[in-house]
Amino acid sequence: MTLALPSDSELCTQLALWLPEQRWFSGKSLTLSAVRLRLRESLIDTDGFAAEQVVVDVEFAVGLAQRYQIPLAYRVHPPEALLPFALPDLDVDPIPGTERPVVYDATADHEVDDHYLTALAEQQTLGSITFRTVAGSDIDTALRSRPIGAEQSNTSIVYGEQLLLKLFRRLEPGINPDLELHRALADSGCEHVAPLLGWIESELDGEPLTLAMVQEFVANAADGWSLAVNSVRDLFVEADLHAAEVGTDFAGEAQRLGEAVAHVHADLARQLGSTHAAVSADTIAGMTRRLDAAAAIVPEIAERRAAAQAVFDKAATAAPTTVQRIHGDLHLGQALRAPSRWIIIDFEGEPVKTIAERRLPDSPLRDIAGMLRSFDYAGHHSLTDFSTLQDSQREFRAKEWTTRNGSAFCDGYASVAGTDPRGESDLLEAYLLDKAIYEAVYEVRHRPNWLPLPVKAITRIVG
């Protein structure tokens, strides 16, 4: 059977209709004006079945274009389970002697997922796409695949509960920091990340392009956010107990998590270097830019703008600090509690920043501030009636939990790093404020009823 694959222009038309409905597409609030094909490489071409690796640039009426990776598969009669992943049909008559297939997201197809594994094991090159493995890696091509449905920004596929392939959806020129930092941590023998096994790469406009990476799958693990939230829930149930007296007290885990983050920072510094320098003007300028942008859309921040700027100005005169490569978007959801240790995941950095910005060295205090803000969120996540927080017993218990676990995390970090992050209080406060401002912008756009939580933190920090 000869398949009549859609032309480039037809495919772009289908994608323009399909993309806004995908959860990993970050241009939902923008008016899409064009989809332009940048890469279209054949992965599979057999009788009645084909698959391609596709990269497109999506243009909008206002704003910069965004680049996305979209693996596509083609079958005339796909199994019913694949139909929810189909692109809209343009109802175009096929050329005589051919059949026009259904086009769908290939990551939902086990045959395509298995092909990725084989291509990695054999380190194939398919057109401009190269499959690479870390020396000594053993890729078992017999492992059964299953896509993970929970991810928002990327698509991950688990193989036999042993391997994890993360396919990056939104792409930018350059090596993805997730791959770059995992390679560095693998070279250092870091035990607090999942071992890197391989990656898929290409090149576009003379720049490297990271398409995917493969790691060992962390089985029997729970994410830090879920564990923390369960601990808070149990504290609220035990009305007559303090946080330290509840059976699911999280402080021990928070301390061990602090130790793990400190080990990761130390390994990154050892592999990629670090300096001890005065707080850079660019760092403070970036905080100010984010403050001004937030003040324009969050009235509560506009009211506190001068006080917030004073916090940043004070940080500008802080003592010299360590500057190095960091995680860049650290929070409880980026940590997995495996049976024997904490594992840190997703080293892509803040999604709103370009890859070039994410690769810039920064203070480890940014990661620490991200985790401390995450403890604050976990402590208060179930308190939806924010108008009554000030006088509620639950607010007291949430503060107790947050303070206890934030302190335990810093204690653990200090025990490994040799220095206590709380000793750089002016700079740490600036990073905490910068993170809370980021959170406020997110909440006003996506969860307005949660806005009081970061606003309360901003108010507390500016004092």
C-alpha positions as CSV (number, residue, x, y, z in Angstrom):
1,M,0.0,0.0,0.0
2,T,1.4,3.4,-1.0
3,L,0.7,6.2,1.5
4,A,-0.1,9.7,0.2
5,L,1.6,11.6,3.0
6,P,0.5,15.2,3.4
7,S,2.6,17.9,1.6
8,D,4.6,20.3,3.7
9,S,1.9,23.0,3.3
10,E,-0.9,20.6,4.1
11,L,0.9,19.4,7.2
12,C,1.5,22.9,8.4
13,T,-2.2,23.6,8.0
14,Q,-3.1,20.5,10.1
15,L,-0.6,21.5,12.8
16,A,-2.0,25.0,13.0
17,L,-5.4,23.6,13.9
18,W,-4.0,20.9,16.2
19,L,-1.2,22.7,18.2
20,P,-3.4,25.0,20.3
21,E,-5.1,22.0,21.8
22,Q,-1.9,20.4,23.1
23,R,-1.1,20.8,26.8
24,W,2.6,21.3,26.1
25,F,1.9,24.2,23.6
26,S,2.7,27.4,25.4
27,G,1.2,29.8,22.8
28,K,-2.4,29.1,23.7
29,S,-3.0,32.7,24.8
30,L,-1.5,34.1,21.5
31,T,-3.0,34.4,18.0
32,L,-1.3,31.9,15.8
33,S,-0.4,33.3,12.4
34,A,1.7,30.7,10.7
35,V,3.4,27.3,11.1
36,R,6.6,26.9,9.1
37,L,8.3,23.5,8.6
38,R,11.9,23.5,9.6
39,L,12.8,19.8,9.7
40,R,11.0,16.7,8.4
41,E,13.1,13.5,8.6
42,S,11.8,10.0,7.9
43,L,12.1,7.5,10.8
44,I,10.0,4.6,9.4
45,D,8.7,4.0,5.9
46,T,7.1,0.5,5.5
47,D,4.1,-0.8,3.7
48,G,1.1,1.1,5.1
49,F,3.0,2.8,7.9
50,A,5.3,5.7,8.2
51,A,6.7,8.0,10.9
52,E,8.6,11.2,10.8
53,Q,10.5,13.5,13.2
54,V,9.1,17.0,12.6
55,V,10.3,20.4,13.8
56,V,8.2,23.6,13.1
57,D,8.5,27.3,13.9
58,V,5.2,28.7,15.1
59,E,4.6,32.4,14.4
60,F,2.1,34.7,16.2
61,A,0.4,37.9,15.4
62,V,2.3,39.5,18.3
63,G,5.5,38.2,19.9
64,L,8.4,36.0,19.0
65,A,8.1,32.7,17.2
66,Q,8.3,29.4,19.1
67,R,9.9,26.2,17.9
68,Y,8.4,22.8,18.6
69,Q,9.2,19.1,18.0
70,I,6.3,16.9,16.8
71,P,7.0,13.3,16.0
72,L,4.2,12.2,13.6
73,A,3.0,8.8,12.4
74,Y,0.8,7.8,9.5
75,R,-1.6,4.8,9.2
76,V,-4.6,4.4,6.9
77,H,-6.5,2.4,9.6
78,P,-4.8,3.2,13.0
79,P,-6.0,1.3,16.1
80,E,-8.9,3.1,17.8
81,A,-6.7,3.9,20.8
82,L,-4.6,6.2,18.6
83,L,-7.5,8.2,17.2
84,P,-7.5,10.7,20.1
85,F,-4.0,11.7,19.1
86,A,-4.9,12.4,15.4
87,L,-4.5,15.7,13.7
88,P,-7.6,17.2,11.9
89,D,-8.3,15.7,8.6
90,L,-8.2,18.1,5.6
91,D,-10.4,15.9,3.5
92,V,-8.0,15.9,0.5
93,D,-8.5,13.3,-2.2
94,P,-5.5,11.1,-2.5
95,I,-3.5,10.6,-5.8
96,P,-4.9,7.6,-7.7
97,G,-3.2,4.4,-6.6
98,T,-2.5,5.7,-3.1
99,E,-4.3,6.0,0.2
100,R,-4.3,9.0,2.4
101,P,-3.5,8.1,6.0
102,V,-4.6,9.4,9.4
103,V,-1.8,11.7,10.8
104,Y,-1.3,11.4,14.6
105,D,1.2,12.1,17.4
106,A,3.7,9.3,17.1
107,T,4.7,9.2,20.8
108,A,1.4,7.4,21.4
109,D,2.4,4.6,19.1
110,H,4.4,1.7,20.6
111,E,6.0,0.9,17.2
112,V,7.5,4.3,17.0
113,D,8.6,4.3,20.6
114,D,10.3,1.0,20.1
115,H,12.0,2.4,17.0
116,Y,13.6,5.1,19.2
117,L,15.0,2.5,21.4
118,T,16.5,0.5,18.5
119,A,18.0,3.6,16.9
120,L,19.6,4.5,20.2
121,A,21.0,1.0,20.8
122,E,22.5,1.0,17.3
123,Q,23.5,4.7,17.5
124,Q,21.8,5.3,14.1
125,T,22.0,8.5,12.0
126,L,18.7,9.1,10.1
127,G,19.2,12.1,7.9
128,S,20.1,15.0,10.1
129,I,19.1,13.2,13.3
130,T,21.7,11.3,15.4
131,F,21.1,8.9,18.2
132,R,23.9,8.7,20.7
133,T,24.6,6.7,23.9
134,V,26.9,7.1,26.8
135,A,29.9,4.8,26.6
136,G,29.1,1.6,28.4
137,S,25.3,2.1,28.3
138,D,23.2,-1.0,27.8
139,I,20.0,-0.3,25.8
140,D,17.7,-3.3,25.9
141,T,15.6,-3.1,22.8
142,A,13.1,-5.7,24.1
143,L,11.7,-3.4,26.8
144,R,8.1,-2.5,26.4
145,S,7.2,1.2,26.1
146,R,4.5,3.2,27.8
147,P,4.1,7.0,27.5
148,I,3.7,9.0,30.7
149,G,0.5,11.0,30.5
150,A,1.1,13.5,33.4
151,E,3.9,15.8,32.0
152,Q,3.0,19.3,30.8
153,S,5.9,20.7,28.9
154,N,7.6,17.6,27.5
155,T,6.6,14.0,26.6
156,S,8.3,11.1,28.4
157,I,8.2,7.4,27.5
158,V,9.1,4.7,30.0
159,Y,10.6,1.4,28.8
160,G,10.1,-1.6,31.0
161,E,10.3,0.5,34.2
162,Q,14.0,0.7,33.5
163,L,14.6,3.5,31.0
164,L,13.0,7.0,30.6
165,L,13.1,8.8,27.3
166,K,12.3,12.5,27.6
167,L,11.3,14.1,24.3
168,F,11.6,17.9,24.5
169,R,8.6,19.6,22.9
170,R,9.7,23.3,22.8
171,L,13.1,23.6,21.3
172,E,15.7,26.4,21.2
173,P,19.1,26.5,19.5
174,G,21.9,25.1,21.6
175,I,22.4,22.1,23.9
176,N,19.5,21.7,26.3
177,P,20.7,22.4,29.9
178,D,19.0,19.3,31.0
179,L,21.3,17.2,28.8
180,E,24.4,19.4,29.4
181,L,24.1,19.3,33.2
182,H,23.3,15.6,33.4
183,R,26.4,14.9,31.3
184,A,28.5,16.9,33.7
185,L,26.9,15.2,36.8
186,A,27.4,11.8,35.2
187,D,31.1,12.5,34.7
188,S,31.3,13.4,38.4
189,G,29.6,10.2,39.5
190,C,26.8,12.2,41.2
191,E,24.4,9.8,42.9
192,H,21.6,12.3,43.2
193,V,20.6,12.3,39.6
194,A,19.3,9.4,37.4
195,P,22.2,8.1,35.3
196,L,22.3,9.5,31.7
197,L,22.3,6.8,29.0
198,G,21.9,8.6,25.8
199,W,20.4,11.4,23.8
200,I,19.0,12.4,20.4
201,E,20.3,15.4,18.6
202,S,20.1,17.3,15.3
203,E,21.3,20.5,13.8
204,L,19.4,23.5,12.4
205,D,20.7,26.8,11.0
206,G,24.2,25.7,12.0
207,E,23.3,25.3,15.7
208,P,23.0,22.1,17.7
209,L,19.4,21.0,18.6
210,T,18.7,18.6,21.5
211,L,15.7,16.5,20.7
212,A,15.6,14.0,23.6
213,M,17.6,12.4,26.4
214,V,17.5,8.9,27.9
215,Q,18.1,8.1,31.6
216,E,17.6,5.3,34.0
217,F,14.0,5.3,35.2
218,V,13.7,5.9,38.9
219,A,11.3,3.2,40.0
220,N,9.4,3.1,43.3
221,A,9.9,6.8,43.8
222,A,7.6,9.5,45.2
223,D,7.9,13.2,44.3
224,G,8.8,15.6,47.0
225,W,5.7,17.7,46.5
226,S,3.3,14.8,47.2
227,L,5.3,13.7,50.3
228,A,5.3,17.3,51.6
229,V,1.6,17.8,51.0
230,N,0.7,14.5,52.7
231,S,2.8,15.6,55.7
232,V,0.9,18.9,55.9
233,R,-2.5,17.1,55.6
234,D,-1.7,14.9,58.5
235,L,-0.6,17.8,60.6
236,F,-4.0,19.5,60.0
237,V,-5.8,16.3,61.0
238,E,-3.9,16.0,64.3
239,A,-5.2,19.2,65.8
240,D,-3.4,18.7,69.2
241,L,0.1,17.9,67.8
242,H,2.9,20.0,66.7
243,A,4.7,19.3,63.4
244,A,7.6,17.5,65.1
245,E,5.1,15.1,66.8
246,V,3.2,13.9,63.7
247,G,4.2,10.5,62.4
248,T,4.7,11.9,58.9
249,D,6.9,14.8,60.0
250,F,8.8,15.8,56.9
251,A,11.8,17.5,58.6
252,G,14.1,14.5,58.3
253,E,13.4,14.2,54.6
254,A,13.8,18.0,54.1
255,Q,17.3,17.8,55.7
256,R,18.3,14.9,53.5
257,L,17.0,16.8,50.5
258,G,19.1,19.8,51.5
259,E,22.1,17.5,51.6
260,A,21.3,16.1,48.1
261,V,21.0,19.6,46.6
262,A,24.3,20.6,48.2
263,H,26.0,17.6,46.7
264,V,24.6,18.4,43.2
265,H,25.8,22.0,43.5
266,A,29.3,20.8,44.6
267,D,29.5,18.3,41.7
268,L,28.4,21.0,39.1
269,A,31.0,23.4,40.5
270,R,33.7,20.7,40.3
271,Q,32.8,19.8,36.7
272,L,31.9,23.2,35.2
273,G,33.7,25.6,37.5
274,S,32.7,28.3,39.9
275,T,33.9,31.8,40.9
276,H,33.6,33.9,44.1
277,A,32.5,37.4,43.0
278,A,30.5,40.4,43.9
279,V,26.8,40.3,43.1
280,S,26.6,41.2,39.4
281,A,24.8,44.3,38.2
282,D,23.1,42.1,35.6
283,T,21.6,39.9,38.4
284,I,20.1,42.9,40.1
285,A,19.0,44.4,36.8
286,G,17.2,41.2,35.9
287,M,15.3,41.3,39.3
288,T,14.3,44.9,38.7
289,R,13.0,44.1,35.2
290,R,10.9,41.3,36.5
291,L,9.7,43.5,39.3
292,D,8.6,46.3,36.9
293,A,6.9,43.8,34.6
294,A,5.0,42.3,37.5
295,A,4.0,45.7,38.9
296,A,2.3,46.4,35.6
297,I,-0.1,43.5,36.0
298,V,-0.3,42.8,39.7
299,P,-1.6,45.8,41.7
300,E,-0.4,44.4,45.0
301,I,3.2,44.4,43.7
302,A,2.8,47.9,42.3
303,E,1.9,49.1,45.8
304,R,5.1,47.5,47.2
305,R,7.4,48.3,44.3
306,A,9.6,50.8,46.1
307,A,10.1,48.5,49.1
308,A,10.9,45.6,46.8
309,Q,13.5,47.6,44.9
310,A,15.1,48.5,48.3
311,V,15.5,44.7,48.9
312,F,17.2,44.3,45.6
313,D,19.4,47.4,46.1
314,K,20.5,46.0,49.5
315,A,21.5,42.7,47.8
316,A,23.6,44.6,45.3
317,T,26.0,45.6,48.1
318,A,26.1,42.1,49.7
319,A,29.4,40.4,50.2
320,P,30.9,38.3,47.3
321,T,29.1,35.0,46.7
322,T,29.7,31.8,44.8
323,V,28.6,31.8,41.2
324,Q,28.3,28.6,39.1
325,R,25.9,26.5,37.0
326,I,22.8,25.6,39.0
327,H,19.5,23.8,38.5
328,G,17.6,27.0,37.8
329,D,14.0,25.9,38.5
330,L,14.3,23.9,41.8
331,H,11.2,23.1,43.8
332,L,9.7,20.0,45.5
333,G,8.2,18.7,42.3
334,Q,11.7,18.5,40.8
335,A,12.9,16.0,43.5
336,L,12.1,12.3,43.7
337,R,12.5,10.3,46.9
338,A,13.9,6.9,45.8
339,P,14.1,4.1,48.3
340,S,17.7,5.0,49.2
341,R,18.2,8.7,48.3
342,W,16.8,11.9,46.9
343,I,17.1,12.3,43.1
344,I,17.0,15.8,41.5
345,I,15.3,15.9,38.0
346,D,14.6,18.4,35.2
347,F,17.6,20.6,34.8
348,E,16.1,22.6,32.0
349,G,15.9,25.8,34.1
350,E,13.1,28.4,34.1
351,P,10.9,27.9,31.0
352,V,10.4,31.6,30.5
353,K,14.1,32.1,29.9
354,T,16.0,31.3,26.7
355,I,18.5,28.5,26.7
356,A,21.3,31.1,26.5
357,E,20.0,32.7,29.7
358,R,19.5,29.4,31.5
359,R,23.1,28.4,30.8
360,L,24.5,31.5,32.6
361,P,26.2,30.9,35.9
362,D,24.1,32.1,38.9
363,S,24.2,31.8,42.7
364,P,23.2,28.5,44.3
365,L,21.0,30.7,46.5
366,R,18.6,30.9,43.6
367,D,18.0,27.1,43.9
368,I,17.7,27.3,47.6
369,A,15.2,30.2,47.4
370,G,13.2,28.1,45.0
371,M,13.0,25.2,47.4
372,L,12.1,27.4,50.4
373,R,9.3,29.0,48.4
374,S,8.1,25.5,47.5
375,F,8.0,24.6,51.2
376,D,5.8,27.7,51.7
377,Y,3.5,26.6,49.0
378,A,3.3,23.1,50.4
379,G,2.5,24.4,53.8
380,H,-0.3,26.6,52.6
381,H,-1.6,24.7,49.5
382,S,-4.9,23.5,51.1
383,L,-5.8,26.9,52.7
384,T,-8.1,28.1,50.0
385,D,-9.9,30.8,52.0
386,F,-7.0,33.1,52.1
387,S,-9.1,36.0,53.5
388,T,-9.2,34.2,56.9
389,L,-5.6,33.0,57.1
390,Q,-4.3,35.6,59.5
391,D,-6.4,34.5,62.5
392,S,-6.9,30.8,61.7
393,Q,-5.4,27.9,63.6
394,R,-4.5,26.3,60.3
395,E,-2.4,29.3,59.3
396,F,-0.4,28.9,62.5
397,R,0.2,25.3,61.8
398,A,1.1,25.9,58.2
399,K,3.7,28.5,59.3
400,E,5.1,26.1,61.8
401,W,5.4,23.4,59.2
402,T,7.0,25.7,56.6
403,T,9.5,27.2,59.1
404,R,10.5,23.8,60.5
405,N,11.1,22.2,57.1
406,G,12.8,25.2,55.5
407,S,15.2,25.3,58.5
408,A,15.8,21.5,58.2
409,F,16.6,21.9,54.5
410,C,19.1,24.7,55.1
411,D,20.6,22.6,57.9
412,G,21.1,19.7,55.6
413,Y,22.6,21.9,52.9
414,A,25.0,23.6,55.3
415,S,26.2,20.2,56.6
416,V,27.5,19.3,53.1
417,A,28.4,22.7,51.7
418,G,30.2,23.9,54.8
419,T,28.5,27.3,54.7
420,D,24.9,28.1,55.8
421,P,22.9,29.8,53.0
422,R,21.1,31.8,55.7
423,G,24.4,33.5,56.4
424,E,23.9,35.4,53.1
425,S,20.6,36.8,54.3
426,D,20.5,39.9,52.1
427,L,21.1,38.1,48.9
428,L,18.9,35.1,49.9
429,E,16.0,37.5,50.7
430,A,16.4,39.1,47.2
431,Y,16.2,35.7,45.5
432,L,13.2,34.7,47.7
433,L,11.5,38.0,46.7
434,D,12.4,37.5,43.0
435,K,10.8,34.0,43.1
436,A,7.7,35.2,44.9
437,I,7.2,38.0,42.2
438,Y,7.6,35.3,39.5
439,E,4.9,33.2,41.4
440,A,2.6,36.2,41.7
441,V,2.6,36.7,37.9
442,Y,1.9,33.0,37.3
443,E,-1.0,33.0,39.8
444,V,-2.6,36.1,38.4
445,R,-2.6,34.5,35.0
446,H,-3.5,30.9,35.9
447,R,-4.8,30.6,39.5
448,P,-6.1,34.0,40.7
449,N,-7.4,32.6,43.9
450,W,-3.8,31.6,44.8
451,L,-2.4,35.1,44.3
452,P,-2.6,36.0,48.0
453,L,0.0,33.3,48.9
454,P,2.9,34.9,47.0
455,V,1.6,38.4,47.9
456,K,1.8,37.5,51.6
457,A,5.4,36.3,51.0
458,I,6.3,39.5,49.2
459,T,4.7,41.6,52.0
460,R,6.6,39.7,54.6
461,I,10.0,40.0,52.8
462,V,9.7,43.8,52.1
463,G,8.7,44.2,55.7
